[in-house]
């Protein structure tokens, strides 16, 4: 059942984070679903940034690897349509990773064009993209879908190397948002 008078958890978390961290910005909720979940404007409401939000529960608790449970903060899973990413009118996509045991959140903030390029380098030109983002306790972010268990553990132990799968530059990086509304 889809609620008609509320926003989903990810939209709320992103909106409240932006309002708390960026006092000079305003967050707006569109009344129609157009692929834009939030609009963020400057103080004078002259410049706007459109945001698409993707939320995932924490899949780390379901993992059987002790190493992953000990060394990672969160793992999120999304099923995405590559055509929707390509056609997205949003300036930024924000993936919300929930760390249930600590009640904290991490955000991957990325332009959709960059997101699609990275996914295509990792997974090819798949129409349906299944993606897992993992965040380490040391502040690294990795796309881990289809990695073997040994490589997943290397990710958790900070021993994995793969520039295409490394999304750390987008982790909690709100510079693109503030740059777009200057």
C-alpha positions as CSV (number, residue, x, y, z in Angstrom):
1,X,0.0,0.0,0.0
2,X,1.4,3.4,-1.0
3,X,0.8,6.2,1.5
4,X,-0.7,9.3,-0.1
5,X,0.1,11.8,2.6
6,X,3.6,11.0,3.6
7,X,7.1,10.7,2.1
8,X,9.1,7.5,2.3
9,X,11.8,7.1,5.0
10,X,14.7,7.8,2.6
11,X,13.2,11.1,1.5
12,X,12.6,12.1,5.1
13,X,16.2,11.2,6.1
14,X,17.8,13.1,3.2
15,X,15.5,16.1,3.6
16,X,16.1,16.4,7.3
17,X,19.8,15.9,6.9
18,X,20.0,18.7,4.3
19,X,18.0,21.1,6.5
20,X,20.1,20.4,9.5
21,X,23.5,20.6,7.8
22,X,22.8,23.3,5.3
23,X,20.9,26.1,7.1
24,X,20.9,28.3,4.0
25,X,19.0,25.7,1.9
26,X,15.3,24.9,1.7
27,X,13.9,21.4,0.9
28,X,10.7,21.1,-1.1
29,X,8.5,18.0,-1.8
30,X,7.0,17.7,-5.2
31,X,3.3,16.7,-5.2
32,X,3.6,14.6,-8.3
33,X,5.9,11.6,-8.9
34,X,8.1,12.7,-11.8
35,X,11.3,10.9,-10.7
36,X,12.3,13.9,-8.6
37,X,11.8,13.2,-4.9
38,X,13.1,16.5,-3.4
39,X,13.9,20.0,-4.6
40,X,16.6,21.9,-2.8
41,X,16.8,25.7,-3.3
42,X,19.0,28.5,-2.1
43,X,17.8,31.1,0.4
44,X,16.2,33.2,-2.3
45,X,14.6,30.2,-4.0
46,X,16.3,31.2,-7.3
47,X,18.5,28.2,-7.8
48,X,17.3,24.6,-7.4
49,X,18.8,21.1,-7.4
50,X,16.6,18.1,-8.0
51,X,17.2,14.9,-6.0
52,X,16.2,11.3,-6.5
53,X,16.4,9.3,-3.3
54,X,16.9,5.6,-3.0
55,X,16.6,3.9,0.5
56,X,17.6,0.4,1.6
57,X,17.3,-1.4,4.8
58,X,20.6,-2.7,6.2
59,X,21.4,-6.1,4.7
60,X,24.5,-6.5,6.9
61,X,22.5,-8.2,9.7
62,X,21.6,-11.0,7.2
63,X,25.3,-11.7,6.3
64,X,26.8,-14.8,7.6
65,X,30.4,-13.6,7.5
66,X,31.8,-12.6,10.8
67,X,34.4,-10.4,9.1
68,X,31.8,-8.5,7.2
69,X,29.6,-8.0,10.3
70,X,32.6,-6.8,12.3
71,X,34.2,-4.5,9.8
72,X,31.3,-3.0,7.8
73,X,28.8,-0.4,8.9
74,X,26.1,-1.2,6.4
75,X,25.2,-3.0,3.2
76,X,22.3,-1.7,1.1
77,X,20.7,-3.4,-1.9
78,X,18.9,-1.8,-4.8
79,X,17.3,-3.0,-8.0
80,X,17.5,-0.2,-10.6
81,X,16.4,0.2,-14.2
82,X,19.4,1.5,-16.3
83,X,17.0,3.3,-18.7
84,X,15.5,5.3,-15.7
85,X,18.9,6.3,-14.6
86,X,19.8,7.4,-18.2
87,X,16.6,9.4,-18.6
88,X,16.6,10.8,-15.0
89,X,16.0,14.6,-14.8
90,X,17.4,14.6,-11.3
91,X,20.6,16.5,-10.7
92,X,21.7,14.1,-8.0
93,X,20.8,10.6,-6.9
94,X,21.2,9.9,-3.2
95,X,21.4,6.4,-1.8
96,X,20.6,6.1,1.9
97,X,22.4,3.3,3.8
98,X,21.0,2.6,7.2
99,X,23.1,1.3,10.1
100,X,20.5,-0.2,12.3
101,X,22.7,-1.2,15.2
102,X,24.0,2.4,15.5
103,X,21.0,4.2,14.2
104,X,23.2,6.2,11.8
105,X,22.9,6.9,8.1
106,X,25.4,7.2,5.3
107,X,24.6,8.8,1.9
108,X,26.0,8.2,-1.5
109,X,25.5,11.4,-3.4
110,X,26.1,11.0,-7.2
111,X,25.0,12.6,-10.5
112,X,22.9,10.0,-12.4
113,X,25.2,10.2,-15.5
114,X,28.2,9.2,-13.3
115,X,26.2,6.5,-11.7
116,X,25.2,4.9,-15.0
117,X,28.8,5.1,-16.4
118,X,30.2,3.4,-13.3
119,X,27.5,0.7,-13.3
120,X,28.1,0.0,-17.0
121,X,31.9,-0.4,-16.4
122,X,31.2,-2.8,-13.6
123,X,28.2,-4.8,-14.9
124,X,28.0,-4.1,-18.6
125,X,24.9,-2.7,-20.3
126,X,22.4,-4.6,-18.1
127,X,18.8,-3.3,-18.3
128,X,18.1,-4.3,-14.7
129,X,21.0,-3.4,-12.3
130,X,21.2,-5.2,-9.0
131,X,23.6,-3.4,-6.8
132,X,25.0,-3.7,-3.3
133,X,26.8,-0.8,-1.7
134,X,28.9,-1.6,1.4
135,X,30.3,1.0,3.7
136,X,33.2,0.2,5.9
137,X,33.7,1.4,9.5
138,X,36.8,3.3,8.2
139,X,34.7,5.3,5.8
140,X,35.1,3.6,2.5
141,X,32.2,2.7,0.1
142,X,32.2,-0.1,-2.4
143,X,29.8,-1.6,-5.0
144,X,30.1,-5.3,-4.1
145,X,27.5,-7.1,-6.3
146,X,28.9,-10.4,-7.7
147,X,32.1,-10.2,-5.7
148,X,33.3,-13.5,-4.3
149,X,33.2,-13.9,-0.6
150,X,37.0,-13.5,-0.4
151,X,36.8,-10.2,-2.2
152,X,34.0,-9.0,0.0
153,X,36.1,-9.7,3.0
154,X,39.0,-7.8,1.4
155,X,36.6,-4.9,1.0
156,X,35.8,-5.1,4.7
157,X,39.5,-5.4,5.7
158,X,40.5,-2.4,3.5
159,X,42.6,-4.7,1.3
160,X,40.5,-4.6,-1.9
161,X,41.5,-2.5,-4.9
162,X,39.3,-1.7,-7.8
163,X,38.8,1.9,-8.9
164,X,35.5,1.2,-10.7
165,X,33.9,-0.3,-7.6
166,X,35.3,2.3,-5.2
167,X,32.5,4.8,-4.6
168,X,34.2,6.4,-1.6
169,X,34.4,9.8,-3.4
170,X,30.6,9.9,-3.3
171,X,30.2,8.8,0.3
172,X,28.7,11.6,2.4
173,X,30.0,14.1,-0.2
174,X,27.4,16.9,-0.3
175,X,29.8,19.3,-2.2
176,X,27.8,18.7,-5.5
177,X,24.6,19.9,-3.8
178,X,26.1,23.0,-2.3
179,X,28.0,23.8,-5.6
180,X,24.8,23.5,-7.6
181,X,22.8,26.0,-5.5
182,X,25.6,28.7,-5.2
